[in-house]
Amino acid sequence: MEAESGTWAWPLRVTIDIPSLLARVCYRYPSLLVDRVVDHEPGQFVRAVKNVTVNEEFFQGHFPGTPLMPGVLMIEAFAQTATLLLLHGADDPRARAYLRAVNDAKFRRQVVPGDRLAIEVTLGRRRGPLALVRARAAVEEQLVAEAELVMVMVPDAAHIDPSACVHPSAEIAEGSVIGPYASIGEHVRIGKRCRIGASTVIDGWTTLGDDNQVFPFASVGLIPQDLKFRGERTRLTIGDRNIIREFVTINRGTEGGGGLTAIGNDNVFMAYAHVAHDCRVENGTIFANAATLAGHVWVEDYATIGASSGVHQFCRVGRHAFIGGYSVVTKDALPFSKTVGNRARSYGLNTIGLTRRGFSPELIAKLKQAQRYLLQSKLNTTKAIERIESDPELECEEVRYLLDFIRGSTRGVTLRRIGRRQDDLATDG
């Protein structure tokens, strides 16, 4: 079946495999009650047609001599049309749709053989797996039925490609898809709705949360590249909604480093990025291509590590920090700041990044003034911190965190002062 939509100049044809989508509707009547999709805006609405013929099986007993389409089957036609809207282009390719509830159903007139039922379903509010849709049907532009439906999307059982090598003891939750030639080890646990790409290797005591995407040829949870490692049982934990692109390598921990490499939620690891043993990566970070962490590095929320940059072992990268491409970071990278170069130094506030994250102009001004004390004044670090703390106009949680970050540093922080010409040459993050 095909859906047709578009502007007057460039009509767009979107192919929809209606039978395969309808096959994912649970507890439905065996007959397909959608013949054609005539208009479709993904995620917003769908318009479909059902040609009601006298050959329909239900007309034989409903009613003899006066064939009528049952109202319950019009509701079923609404549910099947809603399924096309919800499942076409859904993130989970194996999800199923259930009809959970029907509200305010009204049947305005009878539907008889020869009628062409025009069905329109519009998507309303969504909350988790639940979706509220509004459905109406008309014959020759006359409203015949309408209702509000509550639909629920439920992930199907995990799908494992026949060529994949999955240990019988591995745990793979519902809705996850394991691609061709992937290798999943004995102690691996994969959460719901994850997608594991072709030829990916996941091994060791590794746990992935829900909705993660691991692209082909990634290596996750293998032994660390540490000569002191002797095969001890160590772990890797990865949270939810992370994107791990091609050829990324993430190693599990070592006994000497606490035995755990931990990745949070909503992180993006671009191709060839590397996270070494015992690292801690929090939430919302971005690792550009070939960004590399040595062992024991701590990367805090919303930091960005530029392409081909390296972070020395035991360093800490603060919240909202920006590490420029091809940088070598050997000390702790200040939060909210741009750190660039080999060896890296601070180039002021990450203004563009903070603005994109919703920081107010007033808060950005406070952080800029605090950095002026730290980077541009003639005060040493201790005196600069004292001056910041004594300035009531700089009082806020973010400035306090910045000062605590400096005080808590064990490797030192990148506070080298820079000249105006060097500042002009720095790449804005």
VOBAFI-922614 format. One line per field, with one value per residue (C-alpha): x, y, z; residue in three letters; residue number from 0. Coordinates in steps of 0.1 Angstrom, whole numbers, plus 5000, padded with zeros to 4 digits. Example, Ala and Ser with C-alpha at 12.3 -4.5 7.8 and 13.67 -1.06 7.14 Angstrom:
BEGIN
u	[5123,5137]
v	[4955,4989]
w	[5078,5071]
r	[ALA,SER]
k	[0,1]
***
This chain:
BEGIN
u	[5000,5011,5004,5004,5010,5029,5026,5012,5047,5065,5042,5058,5051,5058,5056,5039,5038,5002,4999,5032,5022,4987,5003,5017,4982,4973,4938,4925,4897,4913,4901,4920,4897,4920,4922,4942,4960,4953,4971,4997,5017,5041,5034,5004,4975,4966,4936,4925,4897,4877,4854,4825,4812,4784,4809,4822,4817,4801,4772,4759,4745,4743,4715,4698,4679,4693,4731,4748,4785,4787,4798,4825,4841,4842,4861,4884,4890,4899,4923,4940,4943,4958,4983,4995,5000,5018,5040,5051,5086,5086,5120,5113,5108,5091,5067,5031,5000,4971,4937,4935,4903,4875,4860,4830,4821,4792,4776,4757,4742,4743,4771,4758,4773,4785,4796,4832,4843,4867,4887,4908,4929,4947,4974,4969,4988,5014,5027,5052,5038,5003,4989,4955,4941,4909,4892,4863,4847,4826,4806,4803,4815,4787,4800,4790,4811,4837,4856,4886,4909,4937,4964,4994,5027,5044,5078,5079,5102,5139,5149,5183,5196,5203,5239,5246,5265,5247,5257,5227,5232,5232,5201,5184,5152,5121,5121,5159,5174,5207,5221,5240,5272,5271,5288,5272,5291,5279,5276,5261,5227,5210,5179,5147,5145,5183,5196,5230,5245,5262,5295,5294,5312,5298,5315,5325,5303,5286,5252,5233,5202,5172,5170,5207,5220,5253,5264,5284,5319,5318,5337,5320,5331,5362,5393,5411,5444,5462,5493,5484,5451,5451,5416,5398,5360,5354,5324,5311,5277,5260,5228,5199,5196,5233,5245,5277,5288,5310,5344,5339,5358,5347,5367,5356,5374,5404,5407,5431,5408,5377,5366,5340,5338,5305,5286,5255,5226,5221,5257,5270,5302,5311,5331,5365,5360,5377,5368,5395,5392,5377,5365,5333,5312,5281,5251,5246,5282,5295,5326,5336,5354,5384,5381,5401,5401,5429,5422,5404,5391,5360,5338,5309,5275,5272,5309,5321,5354,5366,5378,5411,5416,5433,5426,5454,5447,5431,5420,5386,5365,5340,5303,5296,5333,5344,5376,5387,5397,5432,5439,5460,5446,5470,5452,5416,5395,5375,5337,5319,5351,5369,5401,5422,5457,5487,5493,5458,5450,5418,5404,5376,5339,5321,5295,5279,5276,5261,5236,5225,5220,5196,5219,5205,5225,5227,5242,5267,5278,5285,5306,5325,5333,5345,5368,5382,5394,5408,5424,5430,5436,5471,5458,5471,5446,5440,5435,5412,5390,5388,5378,5351,5337,5336,5317,5280,5270,5287,5268,5251,5253,5273,5300,5302,5306,5334,5353,5347,5360,5393,5397,5391,5415,5443,5461,5457,5435,5443,5445,5473,5467,5465,5472,5446,5461,5459,5423,5414,5428,5409,5380,5347,5328]
v	[5000,5036,5069,5100,5135,5166,5201,5211,5212,5182,5153,5129,5092,5074,5036,5021,4983,4982,4944,4942,4971,4957,4924,4941,4949,4925,4910,4923,4909,4888,4910,4941,4971,4995,4994,5025,5054,5086,5111,5109,5133,5112,5118,5140,5124,5098,5095,5061,5044,5013,5001,4984,4956,4931,4903,4912,4881,4901,4911,4874,4877,4915,4917,4892,4912,4945,4943,4969,4974,4968,4997,4976,4970,5008,5012,4984,5003,5033,5013,4998,5033,5046,5017,5029,5064,5053,5025,5039,5053,5043,5040,5004,4984,4955,4974,4963,4984,4977,4994,5003,5023,5039,5073,5093,5069,5082,5066,5091,5070,5034,5021,4997,4978,5001,5029,5042,5048,5078,5075,5102,5097,5126,5121,5139,5138,5111,5100,5072,5042,5057,5078,5096,5097,5113,5093,5101,5084,5099,5086,5112,5139,5130,5121,5086,5078,5094,5084,5090,5061,5053,5033,5017,5007,4976,4963,4929,4901,4906,4899,4882,4878,4841,4849,4866,4848,4853,4833,4814,4831,4866,4886,4906,4925,4929,4951,4949,4940,4922,4926,4902,4887,4905,4888,4890,4875,4853,4880,4908,4923,4945,4965,4973,4986,4986,4982,4964,4968,4943,4928,4946,4928,4932,4911,4909,4919,4946,4961,4984,5002,5010,5026,5025,5024,5006,5009,4983,4972,4988,4971,4974,4958,4940,4938,4970,4980,4979,4957,4953,4936,4899,4888,4899,4903,4940,4958,4982,4999,5020,5040,5048,5065,5065,5065,5045,5049,5028,5015,5030,5012,5012,4991,4977,4986,4973,4961,4988,5015,5004,4978,4999,5020,5039,5057,5077,5087,5105,5105,5105,5087,5094,5070,5058,5074,5056,5053,5036,5016,5030,5062,5079,5097,5114,5126,5145,5145,5145,5128,5138,5114,5098,5116,5096,5092,5076,5056,5070,5102,5118,5137,5156,5165,5182,5183,5181,5164,5176,5154,5136,5151,5132,5135,5124,5097,5109,5142,5157,5176,5199,5205,5222,5223,5224,5207,5219,5195,5180,5192,5174,5179,5171,5190,5193,5212,5241,5238,5262,5270,5264,5244,5242,5233,5211,5215,5227,5261,5279,5303,5318,5310,5285,5312,5296,5262,5278,5298,5267,5249,5277,5297,5332,5362,5372,5339,5340,5375,5362,5333,5356,5380,5351,5339,5374,5372,5337,5342,5379,5396,5398,5379,5345,5317,5319,5356,5354,5328,5351,5381,5361,5348,5384,5398,5395,5401,5367,5347,5317,5279,5277,5300,5281,5249,5265,5274,5239,5223,5243,5235,5198,5194,5168,5173,5211,5231,5248,5285,5297,5333,5341,5372,5390,5378,5342,5347,5359,5328,5304,5285,5295,5265]
w	[5000,4995,5011,4989,5002,4992,4977,4944,4929,4943,4953,4978,4978,5011,5011,5040,5045,5059,5064,5084,5106,5112,5121,5152,5165,5193,5198,5165,5143,5115,5086,5075,5078,5060,5022,5013,5029,5010,5032,5059,5080,5102,5139,5132,5113,5087,5064,5052,5032,5038,5009,5025,5002,5005,5005,5040,5063,5091,5068,5068,5103,5109,5100,5077,5051,5065,5063,5086,5095,5133,5154,5171,5137,5130,5163,5151,5118,5139,5159,5128,5113,5145,5144,5110,5125,5156,5143,5109,5115,5152,5169,5179,5147,5165,5188,5189,5194,5217,5220,5257,5259,5239,5251,5238,5209,5189,5158,5138,5110,5096,5073,5046,5017,4989,5013,5011,5047,5049,5082,5097,5129,5146,5172,5205,5237,5244,5277,5278,5259,5259,5231,5228,5193,5179,5152,5129,5099,5071,5041,5013,5037,5062,5097,5106,5136,5160,5191,5212,5215,5240,5223,5240,5224,5238,5227,5212,5223,5215,5180,5174,5139,5131,5123,5157,5184,5216,5247,5262,5296,5282,5292,5264,5273,5252,5222,5216,5182,5178,5143,5120,5132,5166,5195,5230,5259,5288,5315,5293,5302,5276,5285,5266,5230,5224,5189,5185,5151,5129,5140,5173,5202,5238,5264,5301,5330,5310,5316,5291,5301,5278,5244,5236,5200,5193,5157,5137,5147,5182,5210,5244,5277,5266,5289,5296,5279,5312,5317,5354,5345,5354,5343,5375,5374,5367,5352,5327,5332,5305,5312,5289,5255,5246,5210,5204,5168,5146,5159,5194,5221,5258,5282,5316,5348,5367,5402,5411,5398,5416,5391,5373,5341,5343,5315,5323,5301,5268,5257,5221,5212,5176,5155,5168,5203,5231,5268,5288,5321,5352,5336,5347,5321,5334,5313,5280,5269,5233,5222,5187,5163,5178,5211,5237,5274,5293,5324,5355,5338,5351,5325,5340,5326,5292,5285,5249,5239,5205,5176,5181,5215,5243,5281,5304,5330,5363,5348,5354,5328,5344,5335,5302,5294,5258,5247,5213,5185,5186,5221,5247,5282,5310,5339,5350,5324,5340,5339,5316,5297,5264,5268,5237,5225,5231,5260,5266,5282,5290,5264,5284,5288,5266,5258,5227,5244,5276,5255,5237,5270,5282,5305,5311,5300,5337,5347,5318,5329,5364,5351,5328,5356,5378,5350,5346,5382,5376,5341,5334,5367,5383,5414,5421,5423,5461,5460,5429,5447,5477,5456,5438,5471,5485,5456,5464,5427,5418,5443,5426,5426,5393,5406,5439,5419,5398,5429,5445,5413,5416,5453,5447,5419,5425,5391,5390,5367,5334,5346,5324,5314,5277,5257,5236,5203,5215,5226,5192,5176,5199,5183,5199,5212]
r	[MET,GLU,ALA,GLU,SER,GLY,THR,TRP,ALA,TRP,PRO,LEU,ARG,VAL,THR,ILE,ASP,ILE,PRO,SER,LEU,LEU,ALA,ARG,VAL,CYS,TYR,ARG,TYR,PRO,SER,LEU,LEU,VAL,ASP,ARG,VAL,VAL,ASP,HIS,GLU,PRO,GLY,GLN,PHE,VAL,ARG,ALA,VAL,LYS,ASN,VAL,THR,VAL,ASN,GLU,GLU,PHE,PHE,GLN,GLY,HIS,PHE,PRO,GLY,THR,PRO,LEU,MET,PRO,GLY,VAL,LEU,MET,ILE,GLU,ALA,PHE,ALA,GLN,THR,ALA,THR,LEU,LEU,LEU,LEU,HIS,GLY,ALA,ASP,ASP,PRO,ARG,ALA,ARG,ALA,TYR,LEU,ARG,ALA,VAL,ASN,ASP,ALA,LYS,PHE,ARG,ARG,GLN,VAL,VAL,PRO,GLY,ASP,ARG,LEU,ALA,ILE,GLU,VAL,THR,LEU,GLY,ARG,ARG,ARG,GLY,PRO,LEU,ALA,LEU,VAL,ARG,ALA,ARG,ALA,ALA,VAL,GLU,GLU,GLN,LEU,VAL,ALA,GLU,ALA,GLU,LEU,VAL,MET,VAL,MET,VAL,PRO,ASP,ALA,ALA,HIS,ILE,ASP,PRO,SER,ALA,CYS,VAL,HIS,PRO,SER,ALA,GLU,ILE,ALA,GLU,GLY,SER,VAL,ILE,GLY,PRO,TYR,ALA,SER,ILE,GLY,GLU,HIS,VAL,ARG,ILE,GLY,LYS,ARG,CYS,ARG,ILE,GLY,ALA,SER,THR,VAL,ILE,ASP,GLY,TRP,THR,THR,LEU,GLY,ASP,ASP,ASN,GLN,VAL,PHE,PRO,PHE,ALA,SER,VAL,GLY,LEU,ILE,PRO,GLN,ASP,LEU,LYS,PHE,ARG,GLY,GLU,ARG,THR,ARG,LEU,THR,ILE,GLY,ASP,ARG,ASN,ILE,ILE,ARG,GLU,PHE,VAL,THR,ILE,ASN,ARG,GLY,THR,GLU,GLY,GLY,GLY,GLY,LEU,THR,ALA,ILE,GLY,ASN,ASP,ASN,VAL,PHE,MET,ALA,TYR,ALA,HIS,VAL,ALA,HIS,ASP,CYS,ARG,VAL,GLU,ASN,GLY,THR,ILE,PHE,ALA,ASN,ALA,ALA,THR,LEU,ALA,GLY,HIS,VAL,TRP,VAL,GLU,ASP,TYR,ALA,THR,ILE,GLY,ALA,SER,SER,GLY,VAL,HIS,GLN,PHE,CYS,ARG,VAL,GLY,ARG,HIS,ALA,PHE,ILE,GLY,GLY,TYR,SER,VAL,VAL,THR,LYS,ASP,ALA,LEU,PRO,PHE,SER,LYS,THR,VAL,GLY,ASN,ARG,ALA,ARG,SER,TYR,GLY,LEU,ASN,THR,ILE,GLY,LEU,THR,ARG,ARG,GLY,PHE,SER,PRO,GLU,LEU,ILE,ALA,LYS,LEU,LYS,GLN,ALA,GLN,ARG,TYR,LEU,LEU,GLN,SER,LYS,LEU,ASN,THR,THR,LYS,ALA,ILE,GLU,ARG,ILE,GLU,SER,ASP,PRO,GLU,LEU,GLU,CYS,GLU,GLU,VAL,ARG,TYR,LEU,LEU,ASP,PHE,ILE,ARG,GLY,SER,THR,ARG,GLY,VAL,THR,LEU,ARG,ARG,ILE,GLY,ARG,ARG,GLN,ASP,ASP,LEU,ALA,THR,ASP,GLY]
k	[0,1,2,3,4,5,6,7,8,9,10,11,12,13,14,15,16,17,18,19,20,21,22,23,24,25,26,27,28,29,30,31,32,33,34,35,36,37,38,39,40,41,42,43,44,45,46,47,48,49,50,51,52,53,54,55,56,57,58,59,60,61,62,63,64,65,66,67,68,69,70,71,72,73,74,75,76,77,78,79,80,81,82,83,84,85,86,87,88,89,90,91,92,93,94,95,96,97,98,99,100,101,102,103,104,105,106,107,108,109,110,111,112,113,114,115,116,117,118,119,120,121,122,123,124,125,126,127,128,129,130,131,132,133,134,135,136,137,138,139,140,141,142,143,144,145,146,147,148,149,150,151,152,153,154,155,156,157,158,159,160,161,162,163,164,165,166,167,168,169,170,171,172,173,174,175,176,177,178,179,180,181,182,183,184,185,186,187,188,189,190,191,192,193,194,195,196,197,198,199,200,201,202,203,204,205,206,207,208,209,210,211,212,213,214,215,216,217,218,219,220,221,222,223,224,225,226,227,228,229,230,231,232,233,234,235,236,237,238,239,240,241,242,243,244,245,246,247,248,249,250,251,252,253,254,255,256,257,258,259,260,261,262,263,264,265,266,267,268,269,270,271,272,273,274,275,276,277,278,279,280,281,282,283,284,285,286,287,288,289,290,291,292,293,294,295,296,297,298,299,300,301,302,303,304,305,306,307,308,309,310,311,312,313,314,315,316,317,318,319,320,321,322,323,324,325,326,327,328,329,330,331,332,333,334,335,336,337,338,339,340,341,342,343,344,345,346,347,348,349,350,351,352,353,354,355,356,357,358,359,360,361,362,363,364,365,366,367,368,369,370,371,372,373,374,375,376,377,378,379,380,381,382,383,384,385,386,387,388,389,390,391,392,393,394,395,396,397,398,399,400,401,402,403,404,405,406,407,408,409,410,411,412,413,414,415,416,417,418,419,420,421,422,423,424,425,426,427,428]
***
